[in-house]
Amino acid sequence: MDEHIIEALGKSKVIIRDGKVISVEEPIVDYCPLFDKYRGIKKLTKESIKENIEFRIKDFGMCTENRKFPSEDFLSIGASEIISTLLKNNLLDATVIVSDGCGTAIVTDPKKVEGLCGRISGVIKTSPLRTVISLVGESNVLDPKTCEINQIKGLEKAIAKGHKRIAVTISNANELKEIRKIEKKNSCEVYIFGVHTSGASKDDAELFLEYGDIITGCMSENIKELANKKGIYTTKTKIPIYGPTEKGKEAIELRLKEIKNKK
């Protein structure tokens, strides 16, 4: 039996076992402009969340061995899209991501980043899926047997593999200081992407904006309020993305330029 726990729409905790949605908890917010725009969901309820997760399981095999890896951009600008752009422009050697079916993993191919991360929600716990581990490569998975999710260990593994310019996605604000310590100790360059930030506390918002490079605002009022107060660079998108550092701002602008050139 494989089990996957994700925090999905509105940060609702969802448990999926053997391809079936077993439980859905109440979301912490009842509206998300992205799911309204792309799926027409006007209000996040346990029922609408379950329907969306079941759609994703059917559509691209999320959390199952039928997993497909759609490499086209799901959003015009989001964490995986910005990371993919940085990889394509040789500004990164690798990225440390989290995906269903493998947990923490190191990826160097921009299409794989989008295929793995573009359409999933925050993964809290996952089980090994052969299709996913095969795509990533067993040596690039932090722990192929347990699918451990630990971004600090993932960063250390990426450094041990010789990567020097690394993006890492972080949802736990308390890990940010340690990431910067590792960066300094190993004389490497780390792009910290703050993700899955809905419901972030004021303290977490402070940490994300102090130590992060690119922060997805999600539905976090504390991040939005603090970023506006500090005058931090932000996109004018439905879900704001913040660039507290110069390299974060440049990464966002590079992605925006790529989008413009596609039109």
NORZIZI-V454170 format. One record per residue. N is the residue number from 1. OMEGA is omega in whole degrees, 0 to 359 (999 if undefined). NEAR is the number of other ideal C-beta (glycine too) atoms within 8 Angstrom. Layout:
N/OMEGA/NEAR  N/OMEGA/NEAR
This chain:
1/175/4  2/181/9  3/179/9  4/177/13  5/180/11  6/170/15  7/191/10  8/184/13  9/180/13  10/182/14  11/175/13  12/179/15  13/183/12  14/177/16  15/179/10  16/177/15  17/178/10  18/175/5  19/180/8  20/178/6  21/184/11  22/180/6  23/178/7  24/178/10  25/179/8  26/177/5  27/179/13  28/171/8  29/185/11  30/178/7  31/174/10  32/182/11  33/180/8  34/181/9  35/172/11  36/183/11  37/188/7  38/183/7  39/177/8  40/181/5  41/184/11  42/180/5  43/179/7  44/175/14  45/178/8  46/182/10  47/182/6  48/178/11  49/179/16  50/179/11  51/181/8  52/179/13  53/178/15  54/176/9  55/181/9  56/176/11  57/181/13  58/187/5  59/181/7  60/172/9  61/180/11  62/177/13  63/176/14  64/177/9  65/176/7  66/185/7  67/172/14  68/187/7  69/181/10  70/187/10  71/176/8  72/182/5  73/176/8  74/176/11  75/175/8  76/179/7  77/178/12  78/184/12  79/183/11  80/180/13  81/179/15  82/178/16  83/179/17  84/179/13  85/179/13  86/178/13  87/181/14  88/181/7  89/177/7  90/176/5  91/176/8  92/171/12  93/185/7  94/174/13  95/177/14  96/186/15  97/172/13  98/178/11  99/170/14  100/176/13  101/178/13  102/183/16  103/180/14  104/182/15  105/179/15  106/184/13  107/180/12  108/183/8  109/182/7  110/179/10  111/178/9  112/177/13  113/181/16  114/180/16  115/181/12  116/193/17  117/190/13  118/187/15  119/180/8  120/177/11  121/181/9  122/182/11  123/181/14  124/180/8  125/180/7  126/179/14  127/181/8  128/172/12  129/185/15  130/182/7  131/182/11  132/182/14  133/177/14  134/179/7  135/184/10  136/186/15  137/186/8  138/182/7  139/180/4  140/178/8  141/182/14  142/177/11  143/184/9  144/182/8  145/183/5  146/185/6  147/179/13  148/175/9  149/181/12  150/186/8  151/177/15  152/176/10  153/179/10  154/177/14  155/180/14  156/178/9  157/179/11  158/178/13  159/179/13  160/178/6  161/175/8  162/179/5  163/182/11  164/180/8  165/193/10  166/170/17  167/177/13  168/178/15  169/184/14  170/175/14  171/180/8  172/184/6  173/182/12  174/179/6  175/190/10  176/180/15  177/181/9  178/178/8  179/180/16  180/177/11  181/179/8  182/179/13  183/182/10  184/182/7  185/185/6  186/178/7  187/177/4  188/179/10  189/182/7  190/171/12  191/178/16  192/176/14  193/175/16  194/185/13  195/173/11  196/190/10  197/179/16  198/179/11  199/180/9  200/179/11  201/177/7  202/178/7  203/179/7  204/179/11  205/178/17  206/182/9  207/180/13  208/184/15  209/177/14  210/187/8  211/183/9  212/177/17  213/178/12  214/183/16  215/174/17  216/185/13  217/184/14  218/179/10  219/181/11  220/178/12  221/182/6  222/178/11  223/181/16  224/182/10  225/182/9  226/180/12  227/178/16  228/180/9  229/182/6  230/181/8  231/182/4  232/179/10  233/180/8  234/175/11  235/178/8  236/181/4  237/181/8  238/172/5  239/184/11  240/174/10  241/187/15  242/177/15  243/183/15  244/181/13  245/180/8  246/181/5  247/175/8  248/178/16  249/181/10  250/179/9  251/179/16  252/181/15  253/177/8  254/178/13  255/179/12  256/178/10  257/179/8  258/178/9  259/181/10  260/182/7  261/179/6  262/185/5  263/999/4
